[in-house]
């Protein structure tokens, strides 16, 4: 059985980029983040958007307000799980 979830970036530069991920192919939130970053990178690379690829590499991505277990148990197919990001050189 496929456990697809929608995941989107809420980072300024990549905001609203959305993809679906099969939770049977990942084991943690870290894996989810890695999956969506690689997915976006492939799209950018395919279109030769090298500057955006470099900005993507320099972004620290993380999640808030949900766990991997909550993703697994979510029953609403329309829920979007967000991944936040801040450039490595952002000051807080």
Protein Blocks (a to p, Z undefined) as FASTA:
>chain_A
ZZddddddfbfklgoiacdddfklpcbfklmmmmmmmmmmmmmmmnopaklmmmmmmpcc
ddehiafklmmmpmbfkbccddddddfklcZZ
